[in-house]
Amino acid sequence: MTLDPEDSSSWDPIDISDPTVTVIFRKIGTTINLATLACTKVAPYTGGECFMTWGTTTLDVAAGLYEGEIVLTYDSGAVQTLFDRLKFKVRDDF
């Protein structure tokens, strides 16, 4: 998600030059964070694009529905959490 929810008149991408971008992974309906995944920013950072890399054991969880909350932490200490969450359906191994 690269749209700034606070700027609906322009829908400009969020400039991620400054903040650290992470995704908090948890089971839907719970408050327990299972993992915090660091994101890699894609240049130019003003485009607001990044990607996350799954940890080697992050998906060692029960099958079910999970969510990812995108968090921007700025050098000033300010934190911005994106309103919409990513949704994941984890299935059983086979």
Protein Blocks (a to p, Z undefined) as FASTA:
>chain_A
ZZdfklmmnopacdfklmccddddddehiabdfbdcdddddddfklopacddddfklmmc
cedddddddddddfkopacddfbacdddddddZZ
